[in-house]
Amino acid sequence: MFIGSWGRGTGTRGRHVAEPARPDCAVPVSGPARQPAASLPDGTVDMETEARLALTALEESARRRFVELQMAVEPFLTAQADMHECQRSLRALMAGAISRAESGVLVTAMRRGDSVNVEILDDGIAACSAVDLPNGSSLPQGATVAVESLPEQGTKVLLRLRHARIVAAEPQSALEIIH
């Protein structure tokens, strides 16, 4: 069995893997699952939760193709998007990456300025110039998609969403608490 890290263009392609992916494995993630924010405003999504749900939904498809799924999402990252549109878009883009991949798909999400950048990287050897969303799927309002593909190295799909600022209630001062 090959054990090591996966990086763009450095998957297990060309290496012998002695045993197939175990059907009892969960989606590998860094760190334990955390509870999503209790009550996010309408039109706001927790990106860790959405990425985890999308990967979990596609786990069986990836397992059949012997594709390893990984994610790295900035904690407490929120985006302005309709939850259902976001979930459909993420699943469609991740499914495309799984179908292109030789051995691995990595999903990352981080804040960049006023945006949330979700990158879906695969190590497929064929060049990909565009991604298609299935019928009935659309990008969340204000979202954009960019594709960068290098033959023999893989494809990076960048989904850019608007960052949602969640303003917590200001803590009361000690004087207000006493009175």
C-alpha positions in Angstrom: 0.0 0.0 0.0 1.3 3.5 -0.9 1.3 5.9 2.0 2.2 9.5 1.5 0.9 12.9 0.8 -1.0 13.8 -2.3 -0.2 17.0 -4.2 -1.1 18.4 -7.6 0.5 16.0 -10.2 2.0 13.8 -7.5 -0.9 11.4 -6.8 -0.4 7.6 -6.9 -0.5 7.5 -10.7 2.0 5.1 -12.0 2.5 3.5 -8.5 1.2 0.2 -7.5 -1.4 0.3 -4.7 -1.7 -3.2 -3.2 -5.1 -2.8 -1.6 -8.2 -0.9 -2.8 -9.8 1.8 -0.8 -11.7 0.4 2.2 -15.5 0.7 2.0 -15.7 1.5 5.7 -13.5 4.6 5.4 -15.0 8.0 5.9 -14.0 11.1 3.9 -10.5 11.9 5.1 -10.4 15.4 6.6 -7.9 17.3 8.7 -9.2 17.4 12.2 -12.5 16.4 13.8 -15.9 17.6 12.4 -17.1 20.6 14.2 -20.7 21.7 14.6 -21.8 24.3 12.1 -22.8 27.7 13.4 -26.1 27.4 15.2 -28.0 30.0 13.2 -26.6 31.6 10.1 -28.6 34.3 8.4 -30.5 33.3 5.3 -28.3 33.4 2.2 -25.2 32.5 4.3 -23.4 29.1 4.2 -20.7 27.5 6.3 -18.1 26.4 3.8 -16.7 23.6 6.0 -20.1 22.0 6.3 -21.0 22.4 2.6 -17.6 20.9 1.5 -17.9 18.0 3.9 -21.5 17.3 2.8 -20.5 17.4 -0.9 -17.5 15.1 -0.4 -19.6 12.7 1.7 -22.3 12.5 -1.0 -19.6 11.7 -3.6 -17.6 9.3 -1.5 -19.0 6.1 -3.1 -18.4 7.4 -6.6 -14.8 8.2 -5.7 -14.3 4.9 -4.0 -15.4 3.0 -7.1 -12.8 4.9 -9.1 -10.1 4.4 -6.4 -9.9 8.2 -6.0 -8.9 9.6 -2.6 -10.8 12.7 -1.4 -9.2 15.3 0.8 -10.3 18.7 2.1 -8.7 21.7 3.8 -11.1 24.5 4.7 -10.5 27.6 6.8 -12.4 27.3 10.0 -15.6 29.4 10.5 -15.5 30.4 6.8 -18.8 31.7 5.5 -20.0 32.8 2.1 -23.0 34.6 0.7 -24.9 32.0 -1.2 -28.1 30.1 -1.4 -27.4 26.8 0.5 -29.1 24.6 -2.2 -27.3 26.3 -5.2 -24.0 26.2 -3.3 -24.4 22.5 -2.6 -25.5 21.6 -6.1 -22.5 23.6 -7.6 -20.0 22.0 -5.3 -21.2 18.5 -6.0 -21.2 19.1 -9.7 -17.7 20.5 -9.8 -16.4 17.8 -7.4 -18.0 15.1 -9.4 -16.2 16.4 -12.5 -12.9 16.4 -10.7 -13.5 12.8 -9.5 -14.2 11.7 -13.1 -11.0 13.3 -14.4 -8.8 12.2 -11.5 -6.2 9.5 -11.6 -5.9 9.0 -7.9 -6.9 12.1 -5.9 -9.1 15.2 -5.5 -8.3 18.0 -3.0 -10.9 20.6 -2.1 -9.7 23.8 -0.3 -11.5 26.9 0.8 -10.1 30.1 2.1 -10.9 33.8 2.3 -9.1 36.1 -0.1 -10.1 39.7 0.5 -13.9 40.0 0.0 -14.1 36.6 -1.6 -14.2 33.0 -0.6 -12.0 30.9 -3.0 -13.0 27.2 -3.3 -10.3 25.3 -5.2 -11.0 21.8 -6.5 -7.8 20.1 -7.7 -7.5 16.8 -9.4 -4.5 14.9 -10.8 -6.0 13.9 -14.1 -3.7 13.7 -17.0 -6.1 15.0 -19.7 -6.4 18.7 -20.3 -9.7 20.3 -19.4 -10.6 23.7 -20.7 -14.1 24.1 -19.2 -16.4 22.6 -16.7 -20.1 21.9 -17.2 -22.8 22.0 -14.6 -25.6 19.5 -15.1 -29.0 20.7 -16.3 -30.9 22.4 -13.5 -27.7 23.4 -11.7 -26.5 27.0 -11.6 -23.9 28.9 -9.8 -24.9 30.8 -6.7 -25.7 34.5 -7.4 -22.5 36.5 -7.8 -20.2 33.4 -8.1 -17.6 32.8 -10.8 -15.7 29.8 -12.0 -12.2 29.7 -13.6 -10.4 26.6 -14.9 -6.7 26.1 -15.1 -5.5 22.8 -16.6 -2.1 21.5 -17.3 -1.7 18.3 -19.4 -0.1 15.5 -17.4 -0.5 17.5 -14.1 -4.2 18.0 -13.4 -6.9 20.6 -13.3 -7.7 23.3 -10.8 -11.3 24.6 -10.7 -11.7 27.9 -8.8 -15.2 28.7 -7.5 -15.2 32.3 -6.2 -18.1 33.3 -3.9 -18.7 36.5 -1.9 -17.5 36.4 1.7 -20.2 36.8 4.3 -19.3 38.8 7.3 -21.0 37.4 10.4 -21.1 40.1 13.0 -21.2 38.8 16.5 -23.0 40.7 19.2 -20.7 43.1 20.9 -19.8 41.8 24.4 -21.1 43.9 27.2 -18.7 45.9 29.3 -18.2 44.9 32.9 -20.0 48.1 34.1 -23.1 47.2 32.1 -23.1 43.7 33.5 -22.9 45.0 37.1 -25.7 47.5 36.8 
